[in-house]
Amino acid sequence: MSVGTSGAPEGRGVRCVPAPRHGDPAGLGIDPDELPDGLVVADEHGRVVCFNAAAARITALSPDDALGLRLEKALPLEDLEGRRWWQLTDPYGGLAIRVRQPERNLLLPGGREVLVSARYVRSEPTGPVRRVVVCLRDTEARRRTERSHAELIATVAHELRSPLTSVKGFTATLLAKWERFTDDQKQLMLETVDADAGRVTRLIAELLDISRIDSGRLEVRRQPVDMGAAVGRHIQAYVAAGQPADRFLLRIEQPLPALWADPDKVDQVLSNLLENAVRHGEGTVTIDITPSASPREGEDTGTSVTVSDEGPGIPEESMNRVFTRFWRGSKRGGTGLGLYIVKGIVEAHGGTITVGRAADGGAEFRFTLPVSVPAFMA
């Protein structure tokens, strides 16, 4: 992108015009005010010749006041240690081989924090600086990310403290007073410790999954998966734990296509969806497994699983937040991370997941996975 002053009045802002590209010999004019980030351009004398609307919003300085000022006056930036940034970097008198300044946090007057990067434009590799192009970004998006991370840490700390306190209390009690307890009391305490340790293990697994999802490193080890059998195992586990067998209705539409997926990850998805239906829903939990169109381009078929209940459902205004971090459908505990992980796992398989209202008024989750048959079997 080149910035020129052709046709611009003295002391006024300029237009940013990209160099002609293949298929666009005339080039396209770009108004600096259309850019989402703040743009400040100084000429070879260090005076501001371009100051767009985003820069004015971030710095609270009007373009009319900024144009014509020296760069260090228009942008009196300091680093976090209070040192003047332009004196440190010296764009016009510094190293002749330097072409840019990487993005960093700097302070405007009043202590407002901004993200600043700069580009030094030279007519030849080691020639004098002809223009300094500065990009300014508000730190609000980064602060939202930091708040999200802080909230995650606080949530995890809270969720870990309760089971670990229980584990510590019971083990300390058993070690100190082992002979005073009956075998039944010891067994009850050890079962409680085992359950709380399992809770901690699951939470740590959730954190690892979130880390892999956020970084795009969630591994999927594909094997043949019998979706009907996988759902059946979960239903049997709930029945064994005391849920009435007639609370679950499993319907399978045959024939189902051969599905290749990560069995452990599929179990994790089913576990979260069924747990939500059992804990937060009411009435019969219905699981429909059907063949469907593949969400992946180039494949004809996929497998869809729909989990629905007959409870109050999810409020319409909350539908778009269901798969975000920390969303909770009720006040019955939990980290609020399960559905976020479910969405990440489904999408890592190349699938899709949606939420809506079931025919009987409850919540309905539907995910679809591509068959993903290996190339050597196609």
ZATI-737606 format. One line per 2 residues: their letters; for each residue x, y, z of C-alpha. Coordinates in pm, 1 decimal, padded with zeros to 6 digits, always signed. Layout:
N
A = X,Y,Z ~ ...;
end
This chain:
378
MS = +00000.0,+00000.0,+00000.0 ~ +00146.7,+00334.9,-00097.7;
VG = +00050.5,+00673.0,+00043.1 ~ +00078.3,+00972.1,-00184.2;
TS = +00004.8,+01342.9,-00160.2 ~ -00094.7,+01398.1,-00519.3;
GA = -00388.8,+01636.0,-00530.6 ~ -00402.2,+01676.0,-00152.3;
PE = -00409.6,+02032.7,-00018.8 ~ -00120.4,+02150.0,+00195.5;
GR = -00154.9,+02022.8,+00551.9 ~ -00454.8,+01803.5,+00474.7;
GV = -00496.5,+01423.7,+00504.9 ~ -00429.8,+01203.4,+00205.1;
RC = -00578.0,+00892.9,+00046.9 ~ -00407.7,+00556.0,+00070.1;
VP = -00376.7,+00399.8,-00271.5 ~ -00258.1,+00038.4,-00313.5;
AP = -00015.8,-00047.3,-00588.3 ~ -00179.6,-00195.7,-00899.4;
RH = -00232.6,-00569.9,-00879.5 ~ -00261.7,-00839.7,-01142.7;
GD = -00615.0,-00822.3,-01277.6 ~ -00662.9,-00470.8,-01138.2;
PA = -00436.8,-00247.3,-01346.1 ~ -00603.3,+00072.3,-01229.0;
GL = -00572.3,-00001.8,-00857.5 ~ -00838.3,+00074.0,-00594.3;
GI = -00852.4,+00389.4,-00385.7 ~ -00884.6,+00327.2,-00012.3;
DP = -01012.3,+00597.4,+00219.5 ~ -00802.1,+00587.5,+00540.3;
DE = -01120.9,+00646.4,+00739.7 ~ -01250.6,+00308.0,+00618.8;
LP = -00966.4,+00122.5,+00791.7 ~ -01058.7,-00050.2,+01121.3;
DG = -00726.9,+00042.5,+01288.7 ~ -00574.7,+00378.0,+01355.1;
LV = -00343.4,+00494.6,+01074.4 ~ -00090.5,+00774.4,+01115.4;
VA = +00159.6,+00858.2,+00840.6 ~ +00449.7,+01101.5,+00872.4;
DE = +00651.7,+01232.3,+00576.3 ~ +01030.2,+01246.5,+00536.1;
HG = +01042.1,+01551.0,+00765.8 ~ +00855.9,+01373.7,+01043.9;
RV = +00532.1,+01569.6,+01000.5 ~ +00192.7,+01400.8,+01003.3;
VC = +00028.9,+01387.1,+00660.1 ~ -00236.7,+01123.1,+00730.6;
FN = -00444.9,+01081.2,+01046.6 ~ -00754.9,+00870.3,+01002.2;
AA = -01080.3,+00856.2,+01197.0 ~ -00980.0,+00547.2,+01398.1;
AA = -00658.9,+00721.4,+01509.4 ~ -00866.9,+01022.4,+01615.5;
RI = -01099.3,+00797.1,+01816.3 ~ -00812.0,+00615.8,+01989.3;
TA = -00605.0,+00925.9,+02068.4 ~ -00892.3,+01176.0,+02122.3;
LS = -00707.1,+01413.8,+01887.0 ~ -00888.0,+01554.0,+01585.7;
PD = -00728.7,+01506.1,+01240.3 ~ -00732.2,+01882.9,+01181.7;
DA = -00518.0,+01933.4,+01490.9 ~ -00286.5,+01639.8,+01414.3;
LG = -00208.8,+01710.8,+01048.4 ~ +00113.1,+01906.5,+01011.1;
LR = +00237.1,+01830.4,+01363.7 ~ +00560.5,+01649.2,+01421.4;
LE = +00501.3,+01278.2,+01480.7 ~ +00622.2,+01285.8,+01841.7;
KA = +00382.6,+01574.2,+01915.6 ~ +00079.8,+01410.3,+01753.5;
LP = +00160.0,+01076.8,+01921.1 ~ +00343.2,+01146.4,+02249.4;
LE = +00388.0,+00778.3,+02325.8 ~ +00569.9,+00633.0,+02625.1;
DL = +00659.8,+00275.2,+02709.1 ~ +00536.5,+00109.6,+03027.1;
EG = +00847.3,+00233.4,+03210.5 ~ +00776.5,+00598.0,+03125.7;
RR = +01039.7,+00639.9,+02851.6 ~ +00952.9,+00842.5,+02540.5;
WW = +00907.9,+00594.1,+02258.4 ~ +01016.4,+00811.8,+01965.6;
QL = +01340.9,+00900.7,+02138.9 ~ +01409.6,+00532.7,+02198.8;
TD = +01331.3,+00418.7,+01846.9 ~ +01456.5,+00726.4,+01654.2;
PY = +01299.2,+00625.0,+01318.8 ~ +01467.8,+00898.6,+01112.5;
GG = +01815.6,+00882.9,+01264.8 ~ +01842.3,+00522.9,+01381.0;
LA = +01982.6,+00216.4,+01210.4 ~ +01962.6,+00244.4,+00832.5;
IR = +01869.3,-00122.6,+00798.2 ~ +01566.6,-00102.1,+01027.9;
VR = +01235.3,-00123.1,+00845.7 ~ +00977.8,-00168.0,+01121.9;
QP = +00888.2,-00171.3,+01490.4 ~ +00693.7,-00478.7,+01607.2;
ER = +00365.0,-00432.1,+01788.4 ~ +00394.9,-00343.4,+02155.5;
NL = +00194.4,-00189.7,+02439.4 ~ +00251.6,+00184.4,+02478.0;
LL = +00085.7,+00462.3,+02672.9 ~ -00083.2,+00779.4,+02552.2;
PG = -00109.1,+01088.4,+02776.8 ~ -00344.8,+01008.5,+03061.3;
GR = -00222.0,+00649.6,+03081.3 ~ -00441.7,+00504.4,+02807.4;
EV = -00284.4,+00184.8,+02674.3 ~ -00264.7,+00122.6,+02297.9;
LV = -00101.6,-00132.9,+02070.2 ~ +00144.0,+00033.3,+01834.0;
SA = +00342.6,-00095.3,+01537.0 ~ +00537.8,+00103.5,+01281.6;
RY = +00680.9,+00063.6,+00932.7 ~ +00971.9,+00266.7,+00795.6;
VR = +00939.1,+00324.4,+00421.9 ~ +01270.7,+00384.1,+00240.2;
SE = +01330.5,+00456.1,-00125.7 ~ +01619.4,+00208.1,-00118.7;
PT = +01723.7,-00058.9,+00134.6 ~ +01956.3,+00158.6,+00342.2;
GP = +01838.4,+00497.7,+00222.5 ~ +01676.9,+00771.5,+00434.1;
VR = +01326.4,+00721.5,+00571.1 ~ +01064.9,+00867.6,+00336.4;
RV = +00759.5,+00782.7,+00543.1 ~ +00678.4,+00639.0,+00882.4;
VV = +00351.0,+00445.9,+00884.6 ~ +00208.8,+00385.3,+01230.8;
CL = -00075.5,+00146.7,+01315.7 ~ -00272.8,+00199.5,+01637.8;
RD = -00504.9,-00055.0,+01795.2 ~ -00728.6,-00030.6,+02095.6;
TE = -00645.5,-00280.5,+02369.0 ~ -01008.9,-00354.0,+02457.2;
AR = -01019.8,-00680.6,+02256.8 ~ -00702.1,-00798.6,+02429.2;
RR = -00841.3,-00697.1,+02765.6 ~ -01155.8,-00901.5,+02697.6;
TE = -00934.1,-01201.2,+02624.2 ~ -00738.2,-01141.0,+02943.8;
RS = -01062.7,-01113.3,+03141.3 ~ -01178.0,-01441.5,+02985.5;
HA = -00852.5,-01608.9,+03091.5 ~ -00883.3,-01461.0,+03441.4;
EL = -01241.0,-01589.0,+03462.7 ~ -01124.0,-01932.8,+03352.1;
IA = -00855.2,-01935.4,+03621.6 ~ -01104.8,-01822.5,+03886.5;
TV = -01358.5,-02085.4,+03779.1 ~ -01100.0,-02361.8,+03778.4;
AH = -00962.9,-02255.9,+04116.5 ~ -01313.4,-02262.0,+04262.2;
EL = -01396.4,-02600.5,+04109.4 ~ -01067.9,-02752.2,+04224.4;
RS = -01079.8,-02619.1,+04578.5 ~ -01395.0,-02805.5,+04683.5;
PL = -01290.0,-03163.1,+04589.3 ~ -00930.7,-03108.9,+04698.7;
TS = -01048.6,-02980.6,+05037.1 ~ -01259.4,-03294.5,+05070.2;
VK = -00970.1,-03520.7,+04969.7 ~ -00735.9,-03346.6,+05211.8;
GF = -00986.7,-03360.2,+05497.8 ~ -01076.0,-03725.7,+05462.1;
TA = -00718.8,-03849.2,+05412.0 ~ -00593.7,-03644.0,+05708.5;
TL = -00875.0,-03779.3,+05923.2 ~ -00808.8,-04139.0,+05819.6;
LA = -00435.4,-04107.9,+05881.0 ~ -00486.4,-03954.5,+06224.7;
KW = -00772.1,-04173.0,+06350.0 ~ -00760.4,-04489.7,+06139.6;
ER = -00823.8,-04727.0,+06433.1 ~ -01134.0,-04539.2,+06549.6;
FT = -01338.1,-04599.0,+06232.2 ~ -01528.2,-04907.5,+06134.6;
DD = -01463.4,-05076.0,+05799.5 ~ -01789.1,-04933.9,+05661.7;
QK = -01690.4,-04580.1,+05762.4 ~ -01346.5,-04622.1,+05607.6;
QL = -01498.4,-04750.0,+05285.5 ~ -01740.2,-04455.9,+05268.4;
ML = -01456.9,-04206.2,+05319.2 ~ -01236.2,-04372.6,+05059.1;
ET = -01524.2,-04382.2,+04808.9 ~ -01572.8,-04008.2,+04864.3;
VD = -01200.8,-03944.6,+04811.9 ~ -01209.5,-04155.1,+04493.6;
AD = -01511.4,-03963.5,+04358.1 ~ -01352.1,-03625.0,+04434.0;
AG = -01022.5,-03732.6,+04276.7 ~ -01217.0,-03833.9,+03967.3;
RV = -01378.6,-03490.6,+03958.8 ~ -01037.5,-03322.9,+03970.7;
TR = -00910.6,-03551.0,+03693.3 ~ -01208.3,-03463.9,+03471.0;
LI = -01157.5,-03092.6,+03528.5 ~ -00789.2,-03116.0,+03434.4;
AE = -00887.2,-03309.3,+03120.3 ~ -01133.0,-03030.0,+03033.3;
LL = -00859.2,-02768.5,+03069.7 ~ -00626.2,-02965.4,+02843.6;
DI = -00903.8,-02998.9,+02585.5 ~ -00969.8,-02623.8,+02594.6;
SR = -00601.4,-02552.1,+02545.4 ~ -00586.3,-02786.1,+02244.5;
ID = -00908.7,-02649.9,+02094.4 ~ -00796.1,-02287.1,+02129.7;
SG = -00458.8,-02362.7,+01971.5 ~ -00601.3,-02586.4,+01696.2;
RL = -00403.3,-02887.3,+01826.5 ~ -00690.3,-03119.1,+01920.9;
EV = -00592.5,-03457.8,+01782.3 ~ -00853.4,-03687.8,+01629.1;
RR = -00758.8,-04057.4,+01607.1 ~ -01015.0,-04205.9,+01370.3;
QP = -01141.5,-04561.5,+01407.3 ~ -01467.0,-04733.2,+01309.4;
VD = -01737.6,-04618.6,+01553.0 ~ -02073.9,-04784.4,+01615.6;
MG = -02276.1,-04482.1,+01725.4 ~ -02575.2,-04688.6,+01836.7;
AA = -02361.0,-04908.7,+02061.3 ~ -02182.5,-04601.7,+02203.2;
VG = -02513.6,-04437.3,+02299.8 ~ -02637.8,-04768.7,+02440.6;
RH = -02338.3,-04790.8,+02676.7 ~ -02411.3,-04447.0,+02818.0;
IQ = -02778.1,-04532.7,+02872.6 ~ -02682.6,-04855.9,+03052.9;
AY = -02446.5,-04659.8,+03279.7 ~ -02725.4,-04418.9,+03377.1;
VA = -02966.7,-04706.1,+03444.2 ~ -02703.2,-04880.6,+03658.1;
AG = -02660.6,-04555.1,+03853.0 ~ -03031.6,-04547.5,+03937.6;
QP = -03204.2,-04370.5,+03649.6 ~ -03526.2,-04547.8,+03536.8;
AD = -03476.5,-04734.8,+03210.0 ~ -03796.9,-04589.6,+03063.4;
RF = -03654.0,-04238.6,+03089.1 ~ -03443.6,-04305.6,+02777.8;
LL = -03570.8,-04365.2,+02424.5 ~ -03311.0,-04466.0,+02164.6;
RI = -03419.8,-04465.0,+01800.6 ~ -03183.1,-04572.6,+01523.2;
EQ = -03266.1,-04532.6,+01156.3 ~ -03099.9,-04805.3,+00952.4;
PL = -02888.4,-04841.4,+00753.3 ~ -02629.8,-04607.8,+00903.0;
PA = -02315.5,-04527.6,+00703.1 ~ -01981.9,-04658.8,+00830.2;
LW = -01847.1,-04387.9,+01058.8 ~ -01479.0,-04323.5,+01124.8;
AD = -01420.0,-04102.5,+01427.5 ~ -01227.2,-04083.9,+01753.9;
PD = -01419.9,-04318.9,+01990.3 ~ -01299.7,-04143.0,+02307.1;
KV = -01392.5,-03800.9,+02173.4 ~ -01733.7,-03925.5,+02056.0;
DQ = -01792.9,-04068.2,+02404.8 ~ -01701.9,-03730.0,+02551.5;
VL = -01956.9,-03555.1,+02328.2 ~ -02230.4,-03807.2,+02411.4;
SN = -02149.5,-03791.3,+02783.1 ~ -02186.4,-03412.1,+02792.8;
LL = -02507.7,-03401.4,+02590.5 ~ -02675.1,-03683.0,+02782.7;
EN = -02565.2,-03541.8,+03117.4 ~ -02716.3,-03204.7,+03024.9;
AV = -03043.4,-03372.0,+02927.7 ~ -03059.1,-03582.3,+03245.8;
RH = -02947.3,-03312.1,+03491.6 ~ -03110.7,-03003.1,+03343.6;
GE = -03399.4,-03150.1,+03143.7 ~ -03713.7,-03336.3,+03240.4;
GT = -03921.0,-03626.2,+03115.6 ~ -03802.1,-03868.3,+02850.6;
VT = -03456.7,-03820.7,+02700.5 ~ -03479.8,-03915.0,+02332.7;
ID = -03173.9,-03998.8,+02124.7 ~ -03223.0,-04024.4,+01748.2;
IT = -02940.0,-04158.5,+01530.0 ~ -02997.4,-04109.3,+01159.0;
PS = -02805.3,-04101.9,+00831.8 ~ -02778.5,-03749.9,+00693.5;
AS = -02601.4,-03533.9,+00441.2 ~ -02233.2,-03496.0,+00523.7;
PR = -02119.5,-03154.0,+00647.2 ~ -01790.2,-03212.0,+00466.7;
EG = -01759.4,-03116.8,+00101.4 ~ -01690.4,-03412.7,-00124.6;
ED = -01877.9,-03665.7,+00091.7 ~ -02238.7,-03767.0,+00038.1;
TG = -02335.9,-03907.1,+00376.8 ~ -02282.0,-03851.1,+00745.1;
TS = -02430.8,-03954.2,+01077.6 ~ -02651.1,-03727.5,+01289.5;
VT = -02728.3,-03768.4,+01658.6 ~ -03011.0,-03569.7,+01816.4;
VS = -03050.2,-03553.6,+02195.1 ~ -03371.6,-03396.6,+02321.9;
DE = -03567.6,-03378.8,+02646.0 ~ -03907.1,-03259.0,+02767.4;
GP = -03790.9,-02994.2,+03013.3 ~ -03832.4,-02615.4,+02998.1;
GI = -03570.3,-02588.3,+02723.7 ~ -03322.7,-02309.0,+02662.8;
PE = -03447.0,-01948.2,+02649.2 ~ -03439.5,-01801.3,+02300.2;
ES = -03209.6,-01518.4,+02409.3 ~ -02951.6,-01772.5,+02533.8;
MN = -02937.3,-01987.6,+02219.0 ~ -02641.0,-01798.7,+02071.3;
RV = -02437.0,-01836.1,+02394.1 ~ -02484.8,-02206.3,+02458.0;
FT = -02149.6,-02310.0,+02307.5 ~ -01945.7,-02030.8,+02466.2;
RF = -01724.8,-02068.0,+02770.6 ~ -01890.5,-02059.6,+03112.2;
WR = -02247.2,-02076.2,+02984.3 ~ -02468.4,-02254.3,+03234.1;
GS = -02828.9,-02348.2,+03168.8 ~ -02907.7,-02355.9,+03541.0;
KR = -02754.3,-02292.8,+03880.9 ~ -02681.0,-02659.7,+03943.9;
GG = -02304.4,-02626.0,+03938.3 ~ -02052.2,-02728.3,+03676.3;
TG = -01780.4,-02528.6,+03507.5 ~ -01982.9,-02420.1,+03206.4;
LG = -01708.8,-02556.6,+02979.4 ~ -01867.5,-02882.5,+02862.3;
LY = -02063.1,-02756.4,+02560.5 ~ -01770.1,-02537.8,+02452.5;
IV = -01556.8,-02853.2,+02442.9 ~ -01832.0,-03050.3,+02267.2;
KG = -01843.3,-02793.8,+01985.8 ~ -01463.5,-02799.6,+01955.8;
IV = -01457.3,-03180.6,+01931.4 ~ -01735.6,-03194.9,+01672.6;
EA = -01570.1,-02927.0,+01458.0 ~ -01231.3,-03100.3,+01488.6;
HG = -01401.6,-03398.6,+01320.1 ~ -01524.3,-03171.0,+01040.2;
GT = -01878.3,-03184.2,+01178.6 ~ -02143.9,-02937.2,+01288.3;
IT = -02356.4,-02897.2,+01600.3 ~ -02674.2,-02695.4,+01659.3;
VG = -02911.2,-02626.0,+01946.1 ~ -03283.9,-02562.8,+01929.4;
RA = -03619.3,-02638.7,+02085.6 ~ -03749.9,-02995.9,+02080.1;
AD = -04097.9,-03085.2,+01961.6 ~ -04204.1,-03140.0,+02326.0;
GG = -04062.5,-02805.3,+02436.4 ~ -03728.9,-02913.8,+02582.6;
AE = -03375.8,-02856.1,+02461.5 ~ -03256.8,-03029.2,+02144.9;
FR = -02891.7,-03073.4,+02049.1 ~ -02804.4,-03217.0,+01709.7;
FT = -02455.0,-03293.9,+01586.5 ~ -02353.5,-03436.6,+01250.3;
LP = -02023.5,-03606.8,+01172.3 ~ -01887.4,-03687.8,+00826.4;
VS = -01824.2,-04056.4,+00762.1 ~ -01454.7,-03977.2,+00698.3;
VP = -01374.1,-04309.9,+00536.2 ~ -00992.7,-04337.3,+00498.4;
AF = -00862.3,-04279.9,+00147.0 ~ -00725.8,-04633.9,+00120.0;
MA = -01081.6,-04770.9,+00168.3 ~ -01260.5,-04526.7,-00059.3;
end
